[in-house]
Amino acid sequence: MTDLLANQLFFVGLALGFCAQLIGSSLGMAYSVTCSSVLLAMGIPPAMTSATVHTSEVANRLFSGLSHFRFGNVDPAIFKRLALFGMAGALCGAVVVTSLPVVILRPMVAGMLLLMGLRILRMASFSGTQEPKLTRLGPLGFAGGMVDVIGGGGWGPVVTSTLILRGNATHLVVGSINFAKFFVASVESLVLLTLVKAPQWTIIGGLVTGGLLASPLAAWGCRRLPPRALMVLVGTLVCGLSIRTLVRALQ
C-alpha cells in the first residue's frame, strides 16, 4: 500500500479519475474519452490504455450508476436495452483493438477520439427541442459499445448525445447510460484483461479512488451544473490532446 501511494502514477490517476468522473457522471459522457486522451498523450499504448480505462470504469460506473439510481435518474427501458446491446458491441470491439498493430491503432484511435471531441462540442451548441424518441436503442447501444472499446472511449459521445439530440430528458439519459455502462465496461474489462494481460494497475487504483470520491457529488450536480460549459471544456481538451497524439503518431 505504501509503494502504491508513493508512486506518482497513482496520484496522476487519482486526479484524472476525480475530474473525469465528475465530468462523465454529470454529462453521461467523456469519462473514457478524457482518460484515454490523457493516457495516450502520456505514451501508453492504445490496447493498454483501453484495458486500463475500462477496468477502472467497472468500479466507477457502478458507483455512478447507484448514485444516479438513488437520485431517481435511471429509466429501466433505456437502461436494459443499452446494457444488453452495448455488451455485445464491446465484445466485438475488444477483438478488433487487440488484433491490430500499435502503429496502425494509435493514429486510428487518436482520430476517433478527435471525432468524439468534436461531437461533444456539437452537443454544446445544440439548443433545439423535439418530441422524445426512444427508437433503435439496440443498434445504438451496439455501436456505442464497439466504438467505446476500440477508441478507449466513445460510449457517451455516441449514445448520450444521440438520445439527448432526440429530445429525451437529460437527467434520465445521463443516469440510465451511466448505469448501463457498468455492464458494458465489465465485458470490456474482462475481454481486454484476458487478451492484453498488462493494464496499468497503479493508474487503475488512482482512477477508481478518484471516481469514488467524485460520484456522489456528480450525481447530485447532474441537474445543477452548467452542462454547456463543461461540454466546451471537455470537447476542447479532448480535441487538443487527440490532435497532439495524432501528429506524433504520424511523424
Rosetta blueprint (number, residue, H / E / L):
1 M L
2 T H
3 D H
4 L H
5 L H
6 A H
7 N L
8 Q H
9 L H
10 F H
11 F H
12 V H
13 G H
14 L H
15 A H
16 L H
17 G H
18 F H
19 C H
20 A H
21 Q H
22 L H
23 I H
24 G H
25 S H
26 S H
27 L H
28 G L
29 M L
30 A L
31 Y H
32 S H
33 V H
34 T H
35 C H
36 S H
37 S H
38 V H
39 L H
40 L H
41 A H
42 M L
43 G L
44 I L
45 P L
46 P H
47 A H
48 M H
49 T H
50 S H
51 A H
52 T H
53 V H
54 H H
55 T H
56 S H
57 E H
58 V H
59 A H
60 N H
61 R H
62 L H
63 F H
64 S H
65 G H
66 L H
67 S H
68 H H
69 F H
70 R H
71 F L
72 G L
73 N L
74 V L
75 D L
76 P H
77 A H
78 I H
79 F H
80 K H
81 R H
82 L H
83 A H
84 L H
85 F H
86 G H
87 M H
88 A H
89 G H
90 A H
91 L H
92 C H
93 G H
94 A H
95 V H
96 V H
97 V H
98 T L
99 S L
100 L L
101 P L
102 V H
103 V H
104 I H
105 L H
106 R H
107 P H
108 M H
109 V H
110 A H
111 G H
112 M H
113 L H
114 L H
115 L H
116 M H
117 G H
118 L H
119 R H
120 I H
121 L H
122 R H
123 M H
124 A H
125 S H
126 F L
127 S L
128 G L
129 T L
130 Q L
131 E L
132 P L
133 K L
134 L L
135 T L
136 R L
137 L H
138 G H
139 P H
140 L H
141 G H
142 F H
143 A H
144 G H
145 G H
146 M H
147 V H
148 D H
149 V H
150 I H
151 G H
152 G L
153 G L
154 G L
155 W H
156 G H
157 P H
158 V H
159 V H
160 T H
161 S H
162 T H
163 L H
164 I H
165 L H
166 R L
167 G L
168 N L
169 A L
170 T H
171 H H
172 L H
173 V H
174 V H
175 G H
176 S H
177 I H
178 N H
179 F H
180 A H
181 K H
182 F H
183 F H
184 V H
185 A H
186 S H
187 V H
188 E H
189 S H
190 L H
191 V H
192 L H
193 L H
194 T H
195 L H
196 V H
197 K L
198 A L
199 P L
200 Q L
201 W H
202 T H
203 I H
204 I H
205 G H
206 G H
207 L H
208 V H
209 T H
210 G H
211 G H
212 L H
213 L H
214 A H
215 S H
216 P H
217 L H
218 A H
219 A H
220 W H
221 G H
222 C H
223 R H
224 R L
225 L L
226 P L
227 P H
228 R H
229 A H
230 L H
231 M H
232 V H
233 L H
234 V H
235 G H
236 T H
237 L H
238 V H
239 C H
240 G H
241 L H
242 S H
243 I H
244 R H
245 T H
246 L H
247 V H
248 R H
249 A H
250 L H
251 Q L
